[in-house]
Amino acid sequence: MTIRSRAPLLAHFALAFSGLLAAGPASAQQAEVKMSGQCERLVIGGLDITQNCKEQLVNTVSRGRTTFDFAAWDGQSLSFSGAGAQHEQTEETEQLQPISLVVPGMKNAEGIVRSPAPAVGSCKFSSPEPGKTRIACEATSQGKTYAGVFVTDTKSDARSGAKTDAKPGQAAAPDAAKDGSASPKP
């Protein structure tokens, strides 16, 4: 069974991987949260393309991995991915997700060409200040730098209207939409 959530981001932005791990088999869990806000930095393979960065960030939890997807108007994309079980709380209000994989992508006539590569890095998150949360990811792979910084106003794309208590990095609640519908990635 696939659980897909396009739920609003809750005011208490905190990764709670223990909830994901306790919810059942990791392969059966999937949650997706789309956040609106301001992309402050996007670097793919050492090339700064911040000027093309979209005002949306997608956080997905699937099969025990947490992924943050940045996208650019020119068809490029960048995903930071790490094992959710390695998540740490570094301070009372800050979370750290180690990153072990970066996935740069480019949209072309045939579709999206993705090039996954092992990486070393992390994504850091703070609990929201009134109305805002900062998500900063940085990793190195094959001698190249990958980075993304996004500030959200804690709103998300909830086109399905489903409500859930899922937070980025956490599986959807049992009452979330269970239709298995997929939404296109940016």
C-alpha positions in Angstrom: 0.0 0.0 0.0 1.3 3.4 -0.9 0.5 6.4 1.1 0.9 9.8 -0.6 0.3 13.0 1.2 0.2 16.5 -0.2 -0.6 17.9 3.2 0.0 21.3 4.6 3.2 21.8 6.4 2.5 22.0 10.1 3.7 24.9 12.2 6.0 22.7 14.2 8.5 21.9 11.4 10.5 19.0 12.8 11.7 15.8 11.4 10.4 12.9 13.4 11.9 9.7 11.9 11.0 7.7 14.9 7.4 8.1 13.8 8.3 6.8 10.3 10.2 3.8 11.7 7.4 2.9 14.1 4.7 3.3 11.6 5.4 0.0 9.8 7.7 -1.4 7.1 9.7 1.3 5.5 8.9 0.0 2.0 5.2 0.6 2.6 5.5 4.2 3.7 5.6 7.2 1.4 4.8 10.9 2.1 5.3 14.0 0.0 5.1 17.6 1.1 5.4 20.5 -1.3 6.5 23.8 0.2 6.3 27.2 -1.2 8.8 29.9 -0.4 12.0 31.5 -1.6 14.9 29.6 -3.0 18.0 31.5 -1.8 20.7 29.3 -3.4 21.0 26.4 -5.9 24.4 25.1 -7.0 24.6 22.0 -9.2 28.1 20.5 -9.8 29.8 23.7 -8.8 27.6 25.9 -11.1 25.5 28.5 -9.3 22.0 28.6 -11.0 20.2 30.4 -8.1 18.7 32.8 -10.6 16.7 29.9 -12.2 15.6 28.2 -8.9 11.8 27.7 -8.5 9.9 28.9 -5.5 9.0 25.3 -4.5 10.7 22.6 -2.6 9.5 19.0 -2.4 10.3 16.7 0.5 9.6 13.0 0.1 10.0 10.1 2.4 10.0 6.7 0.8 11.5 3.3 1.7 13.3 4.7 4.7 15.0 7.6 2.7 14.3 11.3 2.9 14.8 13.4 -0.2 14.7 17.1 -0.8 14.1 18.1 -4.4 15.0 21.5 -5.8 14.1 22.5 -9.3 15.0 25.3 -11.8 13.0 27.0 -14.5 15.6 25.9 -17.1 14.8 22.2 -16.6 17.5 21.3 -14.2 16.8 19.7 -10.8 18.7 18.5 -7.8 17.8 16.0 -5.1 19.5 15.5 -1.8 18.8 12.0 -0.3 19.8 10.3 2.9 18.7 7.4 5.1 16.0 8.7 7.5 17.2 6.5 10.4 20.5 8.6 10.5 18.6 11.8 11.3 19.8 13.7 14.3 18.6 16.5 16.4 21.6 18.8 16.9 19.9 21.4 19.1 16.4 21.8 20.5 15.3 23.7 17.4 17.6 22.3 14.7 17.6 19.0 12.9 20.4 17.4 10.7 19.8 14.8 7.9 23.1 13.2 6.7 23.1 13.1 2.8 24.6 10.1 1.0 23.3 10.7 -2.5 22.9 13.6 -4.8 20.8 13.3 -8.0 21.3 16.1 -10.5 18.7 16.0 -13.3 18.0 17.7 -16.7 14.8 17.7 -18.6 15.1 17.1 -22.3 12.9 16.0 -25.2 12.9 12.4 -24.0 12.1 13.2 -20.4 14.2 13.8 -17.3 17.8 12.4 -17.3 19.0 11.8 -13.7 22.5 11.1 -12.7 22.6 9.7 -9.1 26.0 9.9 -7.5 27.3 9.0 -4.0 27.8 12.1 -1.8 28.9 13.3 1.6 26.9 16.1 3.1 23.9 17.1 5.1 20.6 19.1 5.2 19.9 21.2 8.2 16.5 22.4 9.3 15.3 24.8 12.0 12.0 24.9 13.7 9.9 27.7 12.2 10.3 31.2 13.3 6.9 32.9 12.9 5.9 31.8 9.4 9.3 30.7 8.2 11.6 27.7 8.2 15.1 27.5 6.6 16.3 24.3 4.9 19.9 24.3 3.9 21.5 21.3 2.1 25.2 20.9 1.0 27.1 18.0 -0.3 30.2 17.1 -2.2 30.3 14.4 -4.9 33.2 13.5 -7.2 35.0 16.7 -6.3 32.0 18.9 -7.1 29.8 21.0 -4.8 26.0 20.7 -4.6 24.0 23.1 -2.5 20.4 24.3 -2.0 19.0 26.8 0.5 15.2 27.3 0.8 13.1 29.5 3.1 9.5 28.5 3.4 6.5 30.3 4.8 5.2 26.9 6.0 2.5 26.7 3.2 2.3 23.7 0.9 0.6 22.7 -2.2 -2.4 20.8 -0.9 -4.4 20.3 -4.2 -5.9 17.0 -3.0 -7.3 18.7 0.1 -6.1 15.8 2.2 -5.2 16.8 5.7 -2.6 14.9 7.7 -0.1 15.4 10.5 2.8 14.3 8.3 5.9 16.5 8.6 8.8 16.6 6.2 10.8 13.5 6.8 7.8 11.6 8.3 5.3 9.2 6.9 1.7 10.3 6.4 -1.0 9.7 9.0 -3.2 6.7 8.4 -6.2 9.0 7.5 -4.2 10.7 4.7 -5.2 10.2 1.0 -4.5 6.6 0.1 -5.4 6.7 -3.6 -1.8 6.1 -4.6 -2.0 8.9 -7.1 1.3 10.3 -8.2 2.0 13.9 -8.9 4.7 14.9 -11.4 8.1 15.9 -9.9 9.2 19.4 -10.8 
